[in-house]
Amino acid sequence: MTTRKIILFESRAARARSLERVLESLADVVAVPSLSGAARQVLDDPEAAILVAVVGPLDEPAARLLSGLKKARPDLSIIAGTRPSDFLTAVEMISAGGLDGAFSPDDVPGAFTAVRSEIQKKDLEERRLSASRTLRRLKVERARSDEQRRELEEIYETTLENLMTAMDIRDIETFGHSQTVAKYAEALARRLGDRDDGKLENLRKGALLHDIGKIAIPDAILNKPGPLSPEEWDKVRLHPTLGYGLIREIKLVPEIGNIILYHHERYDGTGYPHGLAGGEIPREARIFAVADALDAITAHRPYRKPRDMAAARKEILRNSGTHFDPRAVDAFCSIDLGEWEKIRFETTKQIPFTEDFFRLFRKIKK
């Protein structure tokens, strides 16, 4: 707490000594022999916190002096010792803010109680101000922290999308696939009743990262113009496990890891890498599987033209209960094909024209 002094004025020496002995248990006491000297002391000493002045009659000159000190030092507490006949005047001054307390000159315990009360008030006010400063500082720090968090999230999002764009570029057959399928998966999850923004965001991130394991698959396999051999397919089927291994140490939330690891599982248990079936497959992976198939069917491939949304719906319906969760298929079919076309257009309009890109990519690879 702040160091404080009590300035004491009492013209009678014996009573001054009694008051000084009692008040010393509360704070340092400086006894001054005159009221004018006490006034100078409180104006000159910033540590002077309380003035105890036994003024006898609380007449107009004394009241004017004490009120003037209060105006000059609003933080100063003034406690006046005065006659009982002047208590009404003292009360009026207390109400007006010119005094903080009053006591009878012969009432030493009363003086002690009044001073102790003022010290407690000052301690509480000091704690309040300290807490207020701390709160303001914490608000500033929180605002700064929130801004830094937003900046980090933006960097994370940009890095994530750039990483998956680089992944898509490396696999020229699926250029733009991650961004498109992420939008499909979010729309399908919403139709299935998901409203939690956090879960939808995790679904989107999982969709963006689902093929990250292909980083470990050789270009000769990813971009092979003809059919893959059994041995090459075995390597491709490792990419969910490889991808999960790559991101596991980042401590991503389970939904993201589930999409990466289980997005090639099939509802009838014939998928990979673990051959899970039905409800054993995490819900987000079952949702993603339908979105993934929609993009695979309708996207351009160098070896075939894209099929339309109607053909995609027919293919997905045909595989309901085998490849796909029937509930996810029903939700997909409940959305108008025009809405799926709109999602695809809004996503792919950000991507360069496919044939121009392939031409440029092949030129760089030569």
N, C-alpha and C positions, 0 to 999 in steps of 0.2 A: 504494500500500500504506500501511498504518497506520504512523505514526512510532513507532519503538521505541527504547528505551534499554537498554543493558547495564549493570547495577550490578555493580561489581567490588570484591571484598574480597580483598586479599593483604597480610598484615602486613609482609612483607619488601619494602622499597621497590624494589630493583633488579628483582626478579621481577615486581612489580606493574607497573613501567614496561614490561617486555618484553611482558607479557600485554596491557597497554593498547594498545601500538603495533600488535600483531597483530589485536586485536579491533576496532580503529577502522575497519578495512577492511570490517567487517560492519555496524556501527551506531554510534550515539553511545555513548560509554563514560563512565560516572561512577564514578571510583575513590573508595572510602570506606575510611577507615583502620581501622574496627572492624567486627566482625560484627554487633553490636547496631545500629551506625549504618547498616549495609547493610540490616538488617531494617526499620528505621524508614523508610529511603528507598523501599524497594519497597512499603511499606504506604501511603506518602503520595503517591507519584508514579504516576498511572495509566498513564503512558507507559513505566514500568519493566516490561520484558517478560521479561528474562532476568537471573537472579542467578548470577554466577560467584563462588563462595566457596571459597577455599583454607583449609580448616579444620584441616589437620594431622591429628591423630587424630580419627576419626569416632566420638567417644565419645557417651555417652548424652545429655549436655546439648546437644551440637552437633546430634545427630540429632533431638532433641525440638524444638529451635529451627527447624530446616529443615522438619520435618514440619508444625509449627504455621504457618509461613509459607505452605506449600502449601495448607493447609486455608483460610487466610484469603484467599489469592489463587490460586484454582484455575487461572487463566489464566497464572500465572507459571511460567516454566521455571527449574528450579534445577539447576545443574551444580556438583558438588562436586569440589574438588581435595583428594585425600586419599592417605594412604600405601598402598602395595600391600597391606600387611597388613590394611588395612581394606576392601579391595575386596569381600570377601564381604558385609560389612555394607551396603556401598553397593548391591550387587546386590539384597539383600533389600529395601532401601528403594525401589529402582527398581521392583521387583515389586509392592510395596505402594502405589506411587503417590506416595511422599514425595520422590523425586528423579527427575530426567529424564536424568541422565548423570553420569559420573564420569571423572576423569583423574588421572594422577600429577602432583604439583605441579611437577616438573621437565620435564614433557612439554608444552611450549607448543604444538607442532603438534596434539597430542591435544586440548587445550583449544579451539583454533581449529576443529577438525573437529566437536567436540561442539556448539559454539555455532552453527556454520553449519548443522548438521543441524537444530537446534531452530528456527532462523529459517526454513529451508525448510519445515519442518512447519507453522509458523505461517502462512507464506504460502499453503501449500496449503489449510489449514483456512479461512483468510480467503476464498480463492477458492471453496471449497465452500459456505461460508455465504452468500457473495454470489450464487452460482449458485442456491442453495436459495431465497433471498429472491426472486431474479428469477423462478424457476419458480413460486413461490407467487403472485407478482404476475401472471405470465402466465396462470396458472390462473384467478385472479379476473377478469382482463380477458377471458379466453376465455368464462368463464361469463356475464359481463356482455354480451359480444358475441353469444353464443348466444341469450341472452334477448332482446336487441334484435332479432336476426335473426328469432326466433320471432314477436315482436310485429309486425315489418314484414311477415312472411309472412301473419300473421292479417289485418293491415290490407289487404294486397294481395288476399288471397282475398275478404275482405268487399267491397272496392271492385270487384273483378272481378265477383262475383256480383250486386252491386247494379247495376253498369253493365248487365249482360245482362238483369236483371229490368226495368230502365228501358227497354232496347231491346225486350224482349218486350211491355211495356205499350204502347209506341208503336205496335207492329204487333199490333193486337188479335186478328188471326187466328192468331197463333202464340204467344199468351201462355203462358208456362211451357215453351216448346219447348226452349230452350237447356239448362235444367237436366235435363229428361227425356232428351234425346238424348245428353247427356254420360254419363249412367248407362248407357244402352244401348251406347254405343261402348266404354266400359270393360269391360262384361260380354262383348262380342263379342271384344275384343282378348285378354281372358284365355282365352276358349275357343280362340283361335288360337295360344295358347302364350306370350303375353306375361306375364312375371312381374316384370319390372323396375319397381319402384315409381316411379322417376323418369320412365320412358317413359309409364307409365300416367297419371301426374299431368299430363304434357305433353299427352297425348291428351285428358284431361278439360278442361284449360284451352283447348285448341284448339277443342273442342266448344262450350264456353261462349262463346268469342269468334267463332265461325264467321260469324255474321251481323252483325258490328260495322260492316261497310261500309254497312248499311242506314240508318245514321245520316245518310248523305248523300243518301238517296232521299226525295223530297218526300212528306209525309203524304197528299197527294191521290192519289198512286200507290199507296202502301202500303195505304191503307184504302179504296181505290176499291171500291164495292159490286158493280160489274159487271166484265165482261172488260176486260183491258188492251189498249190499242192496240199495234201493232207498235213505235211510237216509245217507248211507255211500257215495253214489255218490254225494249227496248234499254237503257233506263236501269236497270231492275232487274238486268239481267245484268252491270252494271258493279260490283255490290256486292262480289264477291270481290276484284277488283283494288283497289277503293277501301278495303276493309277491310285488305288487306295493306299498302297504302300508309300507313294510319293507324298500324299497330302496328310497322312495319318499324324505325323509329328507336328503339323501346324495346329493341331487340336481344334479342327473344324467341328461344328455341331453334327450330331449323328445323321440328320436328314441328308446333309451334303455327302457324307461318306457312304450312306446307303445307296444313293443314286449312282455314285461312281462304281461301287462294288457289285451292285445287283441289277444294273440296267439291262443285262442280257439274260436274266432269269426268265423262264416262261411259266405261265400259270399252271400248265399241266406237269411241270417238273422236268421238262426236257432241255432246259436252258443251261447256262454256265455262269459263273465258275463252280457253284455248289449244288446245282440241281434242286433248288428250292421249289416248292409248289404252293399254290393258293395263298392263304394268309401268312405262310412262312415268309413270303417275299414282303419286305417293308412297303407300306402303302404308297409312299412317295415314288418308289421304284416302279410300282405297278401303274401309277399315273403316267410317269415318264415314258414307259414302254409304248403306250399308245401315241403320245406326242412324237416320240422318236420315229415310229413307223409312219406316221402321217407325213413327216418331212422326207423320210427316205423314199416314199412312194411318189411324192409330188415334185421332188427336186430333180434338177438336171444332172445327168451323169454322162460322161464322155461316151459310154457304150450304149446309151439308150436315151430316148426323149422322156421328159417328165410326163407322168399321167395326171389326170385331173382329179379334183377333190371327190367327185362321184365315184371314180374308180378306187380311190383310197378308202372311202367309206365302205364300199363293197368288200374290199380286201380285209379291212379291219373287222368287219362283221363276220366274215367267213372264219376268222381266227379267234373269235370270242370264245373263251373257255379253254382254249388250247394255248395260244401265245399270250392272250390278254385277259385281264380281269373283266368279267362280264359287266360289272357295275361301271368300270371306267369306260367301257365301250358304249354302254347305254348313255352315259353322260356326254360322250363325244358325239353320238348320233343326235342328241337333243339340241345341239347347237347348229344353227343354220349353216350350210356350206358357204354362204356368202360371208359369214363372220370369219370363218377360217381363211377364206381368200383375203379378206381385209387384213387380218393379222400377218399373213405371209407378205402381202404387198408392203405394209408399213415397216416390216423388218428388212426385207430384201432390197427396198429402194435405197438403203444406205450402202449396199454392196455393189461394187463395179459390175458391169455387164459380164456375164459369165464367160462367153466366148472370147471377149477381149482380154479378160484376165488369164484364161488358159493359154492364149496365144503369147501373152507377155511372160507368163510363168515358164512356158517351154523354151522361150528365147533365152531367159536367164539360166535355165538348167543346162543349156547346150555348152 
